[in-house]
Amino acid sequence: MIVAVIGGGRMGAGIAQVFLAAGDHVTVQEPQAEAAGRRIAEGLAVAESKGLVDRDEALTRLLMAGVPADADLVIEAVPEDPALKAEVLAEAEAKAGDDAVLATNTSSLSIAELAAALDRPERLIGLHFFNPVPVQRLVEIVVTGSTPAAVLDRARGHVERIGKTGVVVNDSPGFATSRLGVLLGLEAIRMVEEGVASAEDIDTAMTLGYGHPMGPLRLSDLVGLDVRLAIAGYLHARLGPRFEPPALLREKVAAGELGRKTGKGFYQW
C-alpha cells in the first residue's frame, strides 16, 4: 500500500506514523520536511518502546515528497482553512491516479464544499482522525449523498487495517464528534467565565463523574484554543447561536494563550 499524506504537522505526522506502523509505504508532502520527519521519527520511537514497531525499518518506508502517481490513498491534513484545503486537494487529484481514494482530515468543514474544487467530487471522503492519532482509536468516516459504495468500503478497510474503529457520518457541519465535543467545550469555558468552578474542578467533574478520559478544558488546550475558536466560529455561522464562542475564548486567543503549543491556555503546560 502506498499512502500519501499532505501536511506534516501534529495530525499529519500522526497519520503517517500509523500507516507506517501498519507496514505501508508513506509519502509526506510538507514544506518543513525536516521538522515533519523528526516528528514522525519521534512518534515511531515511542511506539517502538512499546513493542509496536521497528522504528528504523519503518523509516525506510517513509519519503518526504509530493503525492506520487501510484498512491492508493491520499489524505489531506493541512490547517482548517477551506480555501487551502480545496487548493491542495485539487492539486492532489491532478497528481494521483484515478483509482486513488482522496480523503480530507477536516474536523468540521463540509466535504461536499471541499469536493466542489475537484473534477470528480464524488471520490472525496472525510477521514477525521483524532489527536493524538497513534493513541486515539476512532476515525469519523464522512460521506456525502454522492459517495460511491466502493469508496466507502475502501475507506472502511483502510481504517480497520490500521487498527482503528470507524463510524460513518453524513456530511453536516461539525459531523458528530466536533459538534458534540465543541458544544461541551464551549459550555465549560462559559462556566469558567461565569465563575461557576475552576477549570481543574470542571475537568475533574467530567472525568470522575462521567468517565471522560480527559476534561473538556484540558482537551481544548490540547487541541489548541485557536483551533477551537475557528471551529466554533464555523459552527456558529452554520448552526446558530448555541455555538457562539465565549468572550473568554476570544480573549485567550487574542492574548496568544492557545494551550499546550504556547505553554498556557486554561492550564500551564
Rosetta blueprint (number, residue, H / E / L):
1 M L
2 I E
3 V E
4 A E
5 V E
6 I E
7 G L
8 G L
9 G L
10 R H
11 M H
12 G H
13 A H
14 G H
15 I H
16 A H
17 Q H
18 V H
19 F H
20 L H
21 A H
22 A L
23 G L
24 D L
25 H E
26 V E
27 T E
28 V E
29 Q E
30 E L
31 P L
32 Q L
33 A H
34 E H
35 A H
36 A H
37 G H
38 R H
39 R H
40 I H
41 A H
42 E H
43 G H
44 L H
45 A H
46 V H
47 A H
48 E H
49 S H
50 K L
51 G L
52 L L
53 V L
54 D L
55 R H
56 D H
57 E H
58 A H
59 L H
60 T L
61 R L
62 L E
63 L E
64 M E
65 A L
66 G L
67 V L
68 P L
69 A L
70 D L
71 A L
72 D L
73 L E
74 V E
75 I E
76 E E
77 A L
78 V L
79 P L
80 E L
81 D L
82 P H
83 A H
84 L H
85 K H
86 A H
87 E H
88 V H
89 L H
90 A H
91 E H
92 A H
93 E H
94 A H
95 K H
96 A L
97 G L
98 D L
99 D L
100 A L
101 V E
102 L E
103 A E
104 T E
105 N L
106 T L
107 S L
108 S L
109 L L
110 S L
111 I H
112 A H
113 E H
114 L H
115 A H
116 A L
117 A L
118 L L
119 D L
120 R L
121 P H
122 E H
123 R H
124 L E
125 I E
126 G E
127 L E
128 H E
129 F E
130 F L
131 N L
132 P L
133 V L
134 P L
135 V L
136 Q L
137 R L
138 L E
139 V E
140 E E
141 I E
142 V E
143 V E
144 T L
145 G L
146 S L
147 T L
148 P L
149 A H
150 A H
151 V H
152 L H
153 D H
154 R H
155 A H
156 R H
157 G H
158 H H
159 V H
160 E H
161 R H
162 I L
163 G L
164 K L
165 T E
166 G E
167 V E
168 V E
169 V E
170 N E
171 D L
172 S L
173 P L
174 G L
175 F L
176 A L
177 T H
178 S H
179 R H
180 L H
181 G H
182 V H
183 L H
184 L H
185 G H
186 L H
187 E H
188 A H
189 I H
190 R H
191 M H
192 V H
193 E H
194 E L
195 G L
196 V L
197 A L
198 S L
199 A H
200 E H
201 D H
202 I H
203 D H
204 T H
205 A H
206 M H
207 T H
208 L H
209 G H
210 Y H
211 G L
212 H L
213 P L
214 M L
215 G L
216 P H
217 L H
218 R H
219 L H
220 S H
221 D H
222 L H
223 V H
224 G L
225 L H
226 D H
227 V H
228 R H
229 L H
230 A H
231 I H
232 A H
233 G H
234 Y H
235 L H
236 H H
237 A H
238 R H
239 L H
240 G L
241 P H
242 R H
243 F H
244 E L
245 P L
246 P L
247 A H
248 L H
249 L H
250 R H
251 E H
252 K H
253 V H
254 A H
255 A L
256 G L
257 E L
258 L L
259 G E
260 R H
261 K H
262 T H
263 G L
264 K E
265 G L
266 F L
267 Y L
268 Q E
269 W L
